[in-house]
Structures are given as C-alpha cells and as structure tokens.
Amino acid sequence: MPYINVRGVEHYYEWVKKPSGSLVKPVMIFMHGWAGSARYWQNTADALSKQFDCLLYDMRGFGRSGGKPTIAEASEAVAESESPQEESEAIRELTYELEEYADDLAALLDGLHLQRVYINAHSMGASVATLFFNRYPQRVERGILTCSGVFEYDEKSFSAFHKFGGYVVKFRPKWLSKIPFVDQMFMARFLHSSIPHSERQAFLQDFLEADYDAALGTIFTSVSKAQAEVMPQEFAKLTVPTLLVAGEYDKIIPAEMGRQAAALSDKVEFVMIPNTAHFPMLEDAPTYLQGVQKFLQINTLEPQGS
C-alpha cells in the first residue's frame, strides 16, 4: 500500500485514475470526516475519475495513517529537513487542532508535487478544508464541502457532548464488529436512506481502529467554543468558489447549519439532497453527483459502477 511521510507521520494515500491518452486531467483530493477513512469516498472517486485524477488519503490518526511519528520517523524527518525551520517543524509535536490538519494537507501536496487542486471534503474534513481554502487559496481551483456548517456555542450541550464522546472513544472493543447488526445500529444516527452492509461495516471498522488520541483530540477541537467563533469568519472570507452540500435529514450537521454557512459568502453555493442524512454521496449517489457535475461544469459524468 502507498504511504508518504507527512510532517513525520506515515499517511496512507491512493490514486483513482482512468486512462486519458495524452490528456492531463486536474486533480481532485478527497477528505474524510471524524473517525472515518478514504474508503467511503471510493465510489464517488470512481464516478469522477473520467474527468479527474482522484487522490484519496487518510488523515493523521485515522484509517490506515499513523497517529504520532515514531522515533525512527521523527529522526528521518529531521534528517531530510533542508533548513533550521524545516528541522524545527519536523521535531515539533503535532496537535489535533483543525488548522494543523490543514497544514498536513499542504505538506501532503508538497510531498506529491501537486500545485493546484480541486477538493471534496466531508464533515470534520470539510472544516479542515475550509481552513485550507483560506490559508492556501492559491492551491485550490474549486472546493466542495459535504455536510458542513456553522453552529452556536452552548456550554452545557458542548460539555455533555465531550463527556459522551470521551466514553465512546474509550470503549471500543475490537470484538464489537463481530456482533450481528451492530454496524446497522452504529450507522443509524448518520443515515436516512440505507447503504450496503459492506459500507456500514467499513465505517464501524474505521471507528474501532482510529487512533485514541486523534479521535479524542479532534472531538474537542472540532466541536468547541473556538470553532463556533472561527468558522463563521472563515466562511465569510472565502475566495475559493465553493459548493456546500447538505443532507435534508442530517442529525450531525443539520442542513440549516449549512444554509447559514453558505449565506455568509457569495462564493458559496448551497444545495440540499432530499431524503439523505450525513452521507448524501452514498445514500443518493446519482443526485449528489448531479449537483457536483453542475458546480464543476462537467457535461457528462460516468455512472457509478460502470
């Protein structure tokens, strides 16, 4: 499996491409959400691979990517650094702030020698992407944020969420995936329309295998008073043309939160996918792809499964 060292951490990545003769296609990067992995973007990437070279990767601490650099990896990163600044960056302990994940993406693009890309990001990954759009606007052609939005800070509900989230992350026995119908129960809150058993099982497996520190750390950084204050400002100053896609029945990030975020900038288009929740790209792939097609000004999209 292909891995690349990004800021001292081994990151899993894979290309989804289709032959294009002499045509040089643009690159689209796919970013997953909390405790997920690039696996759930596979079908969407396949459908778009006629028009794009699609790059899927697992963010630090999730999926098949490492959480923290090992001593050997840190030493290697220092050895490969070309300046005191790069050496300092190589040995600095990474945090789980979303801004750090945006910098991870920039380092990934550098490592793969990619200058300007399209980005399609989901949920927590969409928050990271929004920060990336504003920190590195010269590197983004267009962006798609799937299930993202702004929210108001509520100390009591946030505290309860963090406490519950801590329990959920702590109690993740590997044998849980062996219990019949657990994948269905696990995904019930995230879905309105059904998805295949294999996809539900993959979600559960990603959750069970996520790095403890990364899973817990990003709960606190993505749902916080700071993010409630920062994200409206980030949406308001966007200069990258952006499509924000919401699921009509999303309980995690309600569609209204997405609508409010989109209203903050004339660079953001908003579309809601009926009869879907937190994974519209899986629950209603044809409608999702139609919305993406229109935004990207693509005349023909290859149907899924072809």
N, C-alpha and C positions, 0 to 999 in steps of 0.2 A: 504494500500500500504506500502511496506517495506521502511523504511528510516534509515539512520545511521548518527550519528553526526561525521562530519569530520572537525576537526580544528574549532569547534564552529558553523558549518553550517550544517543544515539538508540536506543530499543528498539522492535523490531517487535512488534505485537500484533494479534490478530484476534478477533472475536466469532463464535461459532457459536450461532445462535438459531433458534427456530421460533416462529411466531405463537401467542400465547396469549390473544388477546382482551384483556380487562381485567385478567387475572391477572398479578400481579407475581411473577416467579419469582426464587428465590435464585440467586446467582452462584457458579459453581464455577471455580476457577483451576487450570490445568494447568501443571506444571513438568517440564521435560525433564532428562535426565541429561547426563553429560560428553560434550562434542563433538557433542551432538545438537541438535535444534531442536523447536519445537512441532509440526512436520509429523507426527511419528509419533503424536500424540495426536488427530489429526483424526477418525478413525473412532470412537474412544471418546467424544469430544465430541459427534459426530453422534448417537450412540446415547442419550446422556443429555440432549440438548437439548430434549426434550419436558418434562422436569422442571426443567432448569436453563438459565440463560443462561451459556454456557460461554466463558471467556476463555482464550485460548492466547497465550503470549508467549515470545520467545526471550531467554534470559538474556544478560547482558552478555558480549560476546566470542564468542557462539555464534549459529549460524543467520544470521538477517538483521539482528541487532542489532550495534551498534558495539562496539568493544573499549575504547578510551580516548576521552575527549572531544577534539574538535579545538579549536584555539584559538578559533574562532568560537563553538562550542558552549559552551565554558567561559565565554567573555565573556557570552554570552546568559544562562547560568545565574546568573552574578553579577548581571547587570542585573535579573533577575527576582526576586532574593532580597529578602525583606522585612525582614530583621533581620541584625545582625552575625553571629549564629550560623549563619543560613542562608547568608550570603555565605562564611563560613569553610568550610562544608560543600561549597559549590559549587566552590571552588578547590582543595580538598584532593584529592591524588592517591589514587584508589581502589586498594585491594589486591585480591588474589584469595582472601582468607580467606572461608570459607563464611558467617561472620557478616555480612560486607559484602554478600553476595548476599541474605541475609535482610533487611537494611536496604534493599536495592534494591527488593525486593518491597513493603515498606511504603511506599516512595516512589511506586511504581507505583500502588498502591491509592489513595494520596492524590491523585495526578495524575488518576485516573479517577473520583474521588469515590465510592469504594467503602468502606463501613464494616466490614461483617462478611460473610465469605465461607466457602465450602467450598473445600478444597484437595486436589488429587490430584497427587502428585509422585512422580517415578521416579528411582531410583539416586542419583547425586550430588544431584539436585534434591530427593530425599527427605531427605537430610541437611540441606540448606538449610531445607526446610520444617519439620523437627523443631526446628531452632533458632528459626525464626519462630514456631512454636506457643508456645514458652516465652517469647520476647521480647515477643510481641504476642498473648497468649491471648484478649484481648477482641475481636480481629478475626477469630477463627476459630470457626465453628459446629461443623464436624467435619472431620477430616483422613483422607486415605488415603495411605499410604506404600507404594509398589510397589517391591519389590526393595531393601530397606534392612535394616540390621542393625548389630550391634556386632562388633568384631574386636579381637584381642590384638596388641600391638606386638611385632614381631620385626625387630630392626635389620638383620640380614643380608638377609632377604627384602624388606623395605621399600626398602633401598638398591638392591637389584637391580631392583626394580620401577621406581624412579625413574630409574635409568640407562636401562633399556629404554624406558620411557615417553618419555624425552628424545629417544632415537633415532627413535621412532615419530612424534613430533610434528615433528621436524626434517625427516624425509624424507617429504614428502607432495606429490610432483609432481602437478600438475593432470591430466596425461595418464593417470594411474593408472586413472581411472574408465572409460577407453576400452578397457581390456584385457578381453577376454571372461572371464567367470566370476570376475573379481576381487571383485565385490560378494558373491558366494557365499562365497568364501574369507574375505573380511573379516568377514562376519557369522557364520561357522561357530562361533566360540567363544561367541557370545551366544545362540544358538538351539538348541533341541532339536527343535521342530517347524518346518516350513517356513513362510515368509511370501512374499507375491508379490514378483516381481523388482523392480517399481517401488518397493516399500518398501525393499528392500535397497539399491537404487541411491541412494535419497534419503539413507539413513544414511551411505553412503560419501561422498556429495557434502557433507553437513554436516561430516563429519570433515575432508575436504580443505580446506574453506573456513573452519574455525574459526580465530579469531584466535590467532596463535602464543603471545603472552604469556599469554592467558587459558587456552588449552589446557594449556600447560606449568605455569603457576602453580597451577591447580586440581588437577593431579596431585599436587603437593607438599602442598597444603593439605587435600585430602580423604583422602589416604592418608598419615597421619603419626602420630607418637607422640602429638601433642596431640589429634588426633581420636580415637585409640584410648582416650585417657583421658577426653575430654569427652563423647563420645556416650553411654556408659552412664549418666552423670549426667543428660544431657538426657532420655533415655528415662524414667529413674526419676522425674523431677519433672514429667512431662506432666500437664496438667489437661484438655487437649482430648480428647474422645472420638476415638479413632484406630483405623483398620483397617490392619494391616500384611499385605500380600500378597506371598507368595514363590513363586518357580518351583521345582518339585521338582528340576530338574537344573541350576539356575543355577550356573555356574562363577565368575561375577564376584562375586556376593554369595550364597554358599550358603544354602539355606533354613534351616539350623541357626543361622546368624548372626541371621536374622530371628526365629526362635523364641526365641532367648536375649534379644533386644532386647524382644520383646513381654512376656516373663516379668518384666521389670523394673517394669512398671506395670499396675495393674488397669484403667487407662484404655485399654489397647491390646488389641484383638482380633487374633488371628493366623489366617490362612488360607493354605494351600498349594495351588497349582494343579498337578495331576498333568500329567506329560508336557509341561512347559514349562520354559524356562530364564529368561533375563534380560528377556524381553519377553512376559510372560504375556498382556497385554492385546491383543497381536497374534497370538500363537501359538494361543490358545484364547479368543477374544473372548466367546463365549457363557457359558463358565464364569466368566470374570473378571467379566463384567457381573452375573451372578447373585450373586456374592459382594458386589459393590458395592451391588447392589439391596437385599440383605438388611441390610447395615450401615446404609444410608441410609434404610431402612424405606420403600422405594418399592414400591408394589403392582405396577405394570406398567412395564416398560422397553420402549421401542420397539426392535425387532430391528434389527441393523446392516443397512444397505443399503436400508432402507425409506424 
